[in-house]
Amino acid sequence: MKPNSNLNFFWVYYSAMSLLNSDVKRGVFIIYILSIGINNTETGFLQTSLFIAMMIGELPSGFLADKYGRKLALICSFIFMILYGLGYLLFSTFTPFLVMFILNGLAFSLQSGSDQALLYDYLKANRSEKSFIKINSREKAISALAISASMALGGWLKDETSWQFLFLVFIFTKVVGLLLTCFLTEAKPSEIPLDKRDNISLTEKNSVRHFFLSKKGLSLLPLFLGFAIYEAVLTPTYIYGQALLNTAEFSLSVIGFAYAAIELTNAVLYNFSDFISKKIKFTHLVIITWLILSASIFLLPVSGDFMIFVFYSTLCLPSFVDMIYMDYVNNHYPSLIRASCISVNSFLSSALISLSYVTYGFFIEKEGISLTFQCSSILVLAALPLALYGLFQLNSDGNQQEKPTLL
């Protein structure tokens, strides 16, 4: 494909994914829900239903994306989000909102895997999959900035206009994103170079099961599990960090600034992932990052005046690993079932993150937030041998040949 065609694809992809991830009502929607008479218990149930819908939809959405197209899955994700946004304009009672949140959860599951699979196989069709880290990191950086900007815009829109106008802007962004997605180019199976790991027939009834029972698939599972445990520690750390910083008597403005700084810093750091991947072996990067991460989470509750800095560093540290991990595992997936493989990985992570929220809540109530954080740091160390075992098994198959990059 021509360079101009590639550039057009990338910028359409960046724009569409940024609009898919952005949410102008994200910072204030809970306030609206409570204001229309839905109580705190019902609001909690709505959030739970969204998460359950995401988990239930994770595996089927991957299969559908592989069978009918990743682009179609992303279009359906936008459509579900538009319906979800329309619900805010049309309804004000619990039952319709329950349906809306389920639709939103399914929208997230349709996006999960489809975006990465579409991008990776587009690059692979151009024999440029080594550019995946660079392009994916750039998309994540742009999306992080879009999320921050949309949240700030949402608060201002609510103050200056009305709830209805805020929801109309949300719907408008999704409609624009839907139209942009229609212009994305999806690589056809015939355009994607095949190798040994692509010898799986789409018509085989249990092709995904067949892959994960193969030597490579069995090697990926402990890596998935190790990273799922790591994410199940890191995600609640991000959420419950607000409470920890509050108990340390940091002001709300300082806490808010810390979270904004984390998002903006990660947006910058994502762009260096490609450089880091060429300088440090992924296995070494995982060892170094996870050891530092475990130590920083353990020391976080007792870091005193430096707590805000330790918290900031802890949440910025994994940005390189996350981007390089996506590239590493994608390099081992068969193209024909790539979205399904990503969904299996995401499902495992979502399940453990869900369990971790319940566990964190229980231990915080029983033992206090400081001890809970320190105990969770041990889980990162426990996950490290699992991840390293998977990496050792996968690396023993031999390194992939270097391929030319697009940009």
C-alpha positions as CSV (number, residue, x, y, z in Angstrom):
1,M,0.0,0.0,0.0
2,K,1.1,3.6,-0.6
3,P,2.7,5.7,2.2
4,N,-0.2,8.2,1.9
5,S,-2.7,5.4,2.3
6,N,-0.9,4.2,5.4
7,L,-0.9,7.7,6.9
8,N,-4.6,8.1,6.2
9,F,-5.3,4.8,7.8
10,F,-3.3,5.7,10.9
11,W,-4.9,9.1,11.5
12,V,-8.4,7.8,10.8
13,Y,-7.6,4.9,13.3
14,Y,-6.3,7.4,15.9
15,S,-9.3,9.7,15.6
16,A,-11.9,6.9,15.6
17,M,-10.3,5.1,18.7
18,S,-9.9,8.4,20.6
19,L,-13.6,9.1,20.0
20,L,-14.5,5.6,21.1
21,N,-12.5,5.9,24.3
22,S,-13.4,9.5,25.2
23,D,-16.5,10.2,27.4
24,V,-17.5,13.8,28.1
25,K,-19.9,12.7,30.9
26,R,-17.4,10.3,32.6
27,G,-16.5,12.7,35.4
28,V,-20.1,13.7,36.3
29,F,-22.5,10.9,35.2
30,I,-22.8,9.5,38.7
31,I,-23.9,12.9,40.0
32,Y,-26.7,12.9,37.3
33,I,-27.8,9.3,38.1
34,L,-28.2,10.1,41.8
35,S,-29.9,13.4,40.9
36,I,-32.8,11.6,39.0
37,G,-33.6,9.4,42.0
38,I,-31.6,6.3,41.4
39,N,-30.0,5.5,44.8
40,N,-26.5,4.5,45.7
41,T,-27.3,0.8,45.9
42,E,-28.9,0.8,42.5
43,T,-26.0,2.9,41.1
44,G,-23.6,0.2,42.4
45,F,-25.7,-2.5,40.8
46,L,-25.6,-0.6,37.5
47,Q,-21.8,-0.5,37.6
48,T,-21.7,-4.2,38.5
49,S,-24.0,-5.0,35.6
50,L,-21.8,-3.1,33.2
51,F,-18.7,-5.1,34.3
52,I,-20.6,-8.4,34.2
53,A,-21.8,-7.6,30.7
54,M,-18.2,-6.9,29.7
55,M,-17.0,-10.2,31.0
56,I,-19.9,-12.2,29.5
57,G,-19.5,-10.5,26.1
58,E,-15.7,-10.8,26.0
59,L,-15.3,-14.2,24.5
60,P,-18.3,-14.1,22.1
61,S,-17.3,-10.7,20.8
62,G,-13.8,-12.0,19.9
63,F,-15.3,-14.9,18.0
64,L,-17.7,-12.6,16.1
65,A,-14.9,-10.2,15.3
66,D,-12.8,-12.9,13.8
67,K,-15.7,-14.4,11.8
68,Y,-17.5,-11.3,10.6
69,G,-14.7,-8.6,10.8
70,R,-13.0,-6.5,13.4
71,K,-14.3,-3.3,11.7
72,L,-17.9,-4.5,12.0
73,A,-17.3,-5.3,15.7
74,L,-16.1,-1.7,16.2
75,I,-19.0,-0.3,14.3
76,C,-21.4,-2.3,16.5
77,S,-19.5,-1.0,19.6
78,F,-20.2,2.6,18.5
79,I,-23.9,1.8,17.8
80,F,-24.3,0.3,21.3
81,M,-22.7,3.4,22.8
82,I,-25.0,5.7,20.8
83,L,-28.0,3.8,22.1
84,Y,-26.6,4.0,25.6
85,G,-26.2,7.8,25.2
86,L,-29.8,8.2,23.9
87,G,-31.0,6.5,27.0
88,Y,-29.9,9.4,29.1
89,L,-32.1,11.7,27.1
90,L,-35.1,9.3,27.1
91,F,-35.3,7.6,30.5
92,S,-34.9,8.4,34.2
93,T,-35.7,5.2,36.0
94,F,-33.6,2.2,37.1
95,T,-34.8,-0.5,34.7
96,P,-34.0,1.3,31.5
97,F,-30.7,2.4,32.9
98,L,-29.9,-1.3,33.7
99,V,-30.4,-2.1,30.0
100,M,-28.3,0.9,29.0
101,F,-25.4,-0.1,31.2
102,I,-25.6,-3.7,29.9
103,L,-25.4,-2.3,26.3
104,N,-22.4,-0.1,27.3
105,G,-20.7,-3.2,28.8
106,L,-21.3,-5.1,25.5
107,A,-19.9,-2.1,23.6
108,F,-16.7,-2.3,25.6
109,S,-16.4,-6.0,25.0
110,L,-16.9,-5.5,21.2
111,Q,-14.0,-3.0,21.2
112,S,-11.8,-5.2,23.3
113,G,-9.5,-7.1,20.9
114,S,-11.1,-5.9,17.8
115,D,-9.1,-2.6,17.7
116,Q,-5.7,-4.3,18.3
117,A,-6.5,-7.2,15.9
118,L,-7.5,-4.8,13.1
119,L,-4.4,-2.7,13.6
120,Y,-2.0,-5.6,13.9
121,D,-3.2,-7.4,10.9
122,Y,-3.3,-4.2,8.8
123,L,0.4,-3.9,9.7
124,K,1.1,-7.5,9.0
125,A,-0.5,-7.3,5.6
126,N,2.0,-4.6,4.9
127,R,4.8,-6.8,6.4
128,S,5.3,-4.1,9.0
129,E,4.0,-5.7,12.3
130,K,7.2,-4.5,14.0
131,S,5.6,-1.0,13.9
132,F,2.8,-2.2,16.1
133,I,4.4,-0.9,19.4
134,K,5.0,2.5,17.9
135,I,1.5,2.9,16.3
136,N,-0.4,1.3,19.2
137,S,1.5,3.4,21.7
138,R,0.7,6.6,19.8
139,E,-3.0,5.6,19.7
140,K,-3.0,5.0,23.5
141,A,-1.2,8.4,24.1
142,I,-3.7,10.2,21.9
143,S,-6.6,8.4,23.6
144,A,-5.3,9.3,27.0
145,L,-5.2,12.9,26.1
146,A,-8.7,12.7,24.6
147,I,-10.0,11.1,27.7
148,S,-8.5,13.8,29.9
149,A,-9.8,16.6,27.6
150,S,-13.3,15.1,27.3
151,M,-13.6,14.8,31.1
152,A,-12.6,18.5,31.6
153,L,-14.9,19.5,28.8
154,G,-17.8,17.6,30.3
155,G,-17.6,19.4,33.6
156,W,-17.5,22.7,31.9
157,L,-20.4,21.8,29.6
158,K,-22.6,20.8,32.5
159,D,-21.8,24.1,34.3
160,E,-22.4,26.3,31.2
161,T,-25.2,24.5,29.5
162,S,-27.4,21.5,30.6
163,W,-27.4,17.8,31.2
164,Q,-29.3,17.3,27.9
165,F,-26.7,19.2,25.9
166,L,-23.9,17.2,27.6
167,F,-25.5,13.9,26.5
168,L,-26.0,15.3,23.0
169,V,-22.3,16.0,22.8
170,F,-21.5,12.5,24.0
171,I,-23.8,11.0,21.2
172,F,-22.3,13.3,18.6
173,T,-18.7,12.2,19.4
174,K,-19.8,8.6,18.9
175,V,-21.6,9.3,15.7
176,V,-18.5,11.0,14.3
177,G,-16.4,8.0,15.5
178,L,-18.8,5.6,13.8
179,L,-18.5,7.4,10.5
180,L,-14.7,7.5,10.7
181,T,-14.6,3.7,11.5
182,C,-16.5,3.1,8.3
183,F,-13.5,4.5,6.4
184,L,-11.0,2.2,8.1
185,T,-9.3,-0.4,5.8
186,E,-9.5,-3.9,7.2
187,A,-6.9,-6.4,5.8
188,K,-8.4,-9.4,4.1
189,P,-7.2,-12.8,5.1
190,S,-5.7,-13.3,1.6
191,E,-3.6,-10.2,2.2
192,I,-2.0,-11.4,5.4
193,P,1.2,-13.4,5.1
194,L,0.8,-16.8,6.8
195,D,3.4,-18.6,8.8
196,K,3.4,-21.8,11.0
197,R,1.2,-20.3,13.8
198,D,-1.5,-19.4,11.2
199,N,-2.1,-23.1,10.3
200,I,-5.6,-23.1,11.9
201,S,-8.7,-23.3,9.8
202,L,-11.6,-20.9,10.6
203,T,-13.9,-23.8,9.7
204,E,-12.5,-26.0,12.4
205,K,-15.2,-26.2,15.1
206,N,-12.8,-25.7,18.0
207,S,-10.0,-23.7,16.4
208,V,-9.4,-21.4,19.4
209,R,-9.4,-24.4,21.8
210,H,-7.1,-26.2,19.4
211,F,-4.6,-23.2,19.5
212,F,-4.7,-23.0,23.3
213,L,-4.0,-26.7,23.6
214,S,-1.0,-26.5,21.3
215,K,2.5,-25.9,22.7
216,K,2.4,-22.2,22.0
217,G,-1.1,-21.8,23.4
218,L,-0.2,-23.7,26.6
219,S,2.9,-21.4,27.0
220,L,0.7,-18.3,26.6
221,L,-1.7,-19.3,29.4
222,P,0.8,-18.9,32.4
223,L,1.9,-15.6,30.8
224,F,-1.8,-14.5,30.6
225,L,-2.3,-15.5,34.2
226,G,0.8,-13.7,35.5
227,F,-0.2,-10.5,33.8
228,A,-3.8,-10.9,34.9
229,I,-2.7,-11.1,38.6
230,Y,-0.4,-8.1,38.0
231,E,-3.3,-6.1,36.5
232,A,-5.6,-7.3,39.3
233,V,-3.2,-5.6,41.7
234,L,-2.5,-2.5,39.7
235,T,-6.1,-1.6,38.8
236,P,-7.4,-1.5,42.4
237,T,-4.2,0.4,43.4
238,Y,-5.2,3.1,41.0
239,I,-8.8,3.3,42.2
240,Y,-8.3,2.8,46.0
241,G,-5.2,5.1,45.9
242,Q,-7.7,8.0,46.2
243,A,-8.7,6.7,49.6
244,L,-5.1,6.0,50.7
245,L,-4.0,9.6,49.8
246,N,-7.1,11.0,51.5
247,T,-6.3,9.2,54.7
248,A,-2.8,10.7,54.5
249,E,-4.5,14.1,54.5
250,F,-3.6,15.2,51.1
251,S,-6.1,17.7,49.8
252,L,-8.6,16.8,47.1
253,S,-7.0,19.3,44.7
254,V,-3.6,17.7,45.2
255,I,-5.1,14.2,44.7
256,G,-6.8,15.4,41.5
257,F,-3.6,16.9,40.2
258,A,-1.8,13.7,40.9
259,Y,-4.3,11.7,38.8
260,A,-4.2,14.2,36.0
261,A,-0.4,14.1,36.1
262,I,-0.4,10.3,35.9
263,E,-2.7,10.3,32.8
264,L,-0.6,13.0,31.0
265,T,2.7,11.4,31.9
266,N,1.5,8.0,30.7
267,A,0.4,9.7,27.4
268,V,4.0,10.8,26.9
269,L,5.7,7.6,28.1
270,Y,3.6,5.4,25.7
271,N,5.5,7.0,22.9
272,F,8.8,5.8,24.2
273,S,7.7,2.1,24.3
274,D,9.1,1.3,20.9
275,F,12.5,2.8,21.9
276,I,12.5,0.8,25.1
277,S,11.6,-2.4,23.4
278,K,14.7,-2.1,21.2
279,K,17.0,-1.4,24.2
280,I,15.8,-3.9,26.8
281,K,14.7,-7.5,26.4
282,F,11.0,-7.9,27.3
283,T,11.8,-10.6,29.9
284,H,14.4,-8.3,31.6
285,L,11.9,-5.4,31.5
286,V,9.2,-7.5,33.2
287,I,11.6,-8.6,36.0
288,I,12.9,-5.0,36.6
289,T,9.4,-3.4,36.4
290,W,7.6,-5.9,38.6
291,L,10.3,-5.9,41.3
292,I,10.2,-2.1,41.5
293,L,6.4,-2.1,41.4
294,S,6.1,-4.6,44.2
295,A,8.5,-2.6,46.4
296,S,6.8,0.7,45.6
297,I,3.3,-0.6,46.5
298,F,4.7,-2.1,49.7
299,L,6.3,1.2,50.7
300,L,3.5,3.4,49.5
301,P,1.4,3.4,52.8
302,V,4.5,4.3,54.8
303,S,6.1,6.8,52.5
304,G,4.8,9.8,54.5
305,D,5.3,13.2,52.8
306,F,6.7,11.4,49.7
307,M,3.5,9.3,49.3
308,I,2.1,11.4,46.4
309,F,5.4,11.0,44.5
310,V,5.6,7.3,45.2
311,F,2.0,6.9,44.1
312,Y,2.6,8.9,40.9
313,S,5.7,6.8,40.1
314,T,4.0,3.5,40.8
315,L,1.2,4.2,38.3
316,C,3.5,5.5,35.6
317,L,6.1,2.7,35.8
318,P,4.0,0.0,34.0
319,S,3.3,2.1,30.8
320,F,6.3,0.6,28.9
321,V,5.5,-3.0,29.9
322,D,1.8,-2.7,29.0
323,M,2.5,-1.6,25.4
324,I,5.3,-4.0,24.8
325,Y,3.3,-6.9,26.2
326,M,0.5,-6.2,23.7
327,D,3.0,-6.5,20.9
328,Y,4.7,-9.6,22.3
329,V,1.5,-11.6,22.6
330,N,0.1,-10.4,19.3
331,N,3.2,-11.7,17.7
332,H,2.3,-15.2,18.8
333,Y,-1.4,-15.2,17.8
334,P,-2.7,-16.7,14.5
335,S,-4.2,-13.9,12.4
336,L,-7.4,-15.8,11.7
337,I,-8.3,-16.0,15.4
338,R,-6.4,-12.9,16.7
339,A,-9.4,-11.1,18.2
340,S,-10.5,-14.3,20.0
341,C,-7.1,-14.8,21.5
342,I,-7.1,-11.2,22.7
343,S,-10.5,-11.8,24.2
344,V,-9.3,-14.8,26.1
345,N,-6.5,-12.7,27.6
346,S,-8.9,-9.9,28.4
347,F,-11.5,-12.2,29.9
348,L,-9.0,-13.7,32.3
349,S,-7.8,-10.2,33.3
350,S,-11.4,-8.9,33.8
351,A,-12.3,-11.9,35.9
352,L,-9.3,-11.4,38.3
353,I,-9.8,-7.7,38.4
354,S,-13.5,-8.2,39.4
355,L,-12.4,-10.6,42.1
356,S,-9.7,-8.2,43.3
357,Y,-12.2,-5.4,43.9
358,V,-14.3,-7.6,46.1
359,T,-11.1,-8.8,47.9
360,Y,-9.7,-5.3,48.4
361,G,-13.0,-4.1,49.7
362,F,-13.2,-6.9,52.2
363,F,-9.7,-6.5,53.5
364,I,-9.9,-2.7,53.7
365,E,-12.9,-3.1,55.9
366,K,-11.2,-5.8,58.1
367,E,-7.6,-4.9,58.1
368,G,-7.3,-1.3,56.9
369,I,-6.2,0.2,53.6
370,S,-2.4,0.4,54.4
371,L,-2.1,-3.3,55.3
372,T,-4.2,-4.3,52.3
373,F,-1.9,-2.4,49.9
374,Q,1.2,-4.0,51.5
375,C,-0.2,-7.5,51.2
376,S,-1.2,-6.9,47.6
377,S,2.4,-6.1,46.7
378,I,3.3,-9.7,47.5
379,L,0.9,-10.9,44.7
380,V,3.1,-9.1,42.1
381,L,6.0,-11.2,43.3
382,A,3.8,-14.3,43.2
383,A,2.8,-13.6,39.6
384,L,6.3,-13.0,38.4
385,P,7.4,-16.7,38.2
386,L,4.2,-17.5,36.2
387,A,4.9,-14.8,33.7
388,L,8.6,-15.8,33.4
389,Y,7.7,-19.4,32.9
390,G,5.4,-18.5,30.0
391,L,8.1,-16.2,28.5
392,F,10.8,-18.9,28.8
393,Q,8.6,-21.4,27.1
394,L,7.7,-19.0,24.3
395,N,11.2,-17.7,23.8
396,S,12.5,-21.3,23.6
397,D,10.7,-21.5,20.3
398,G,13.2,-19.0,18.8
399,N,13.1,-15.4,18.0
400,Q,11.0,-13.9,15.1
401,Q,12.8,-12.4,12.2
402,E,13.1,-8.6,12.1
403,K,10.7,-7.1,9.6
404,P,10.7,-3.6,8.0
405,T,8.7,-0.8,9.7
406,L,6.2,1.5,8.2
407,L,7.1,4.6,10.0
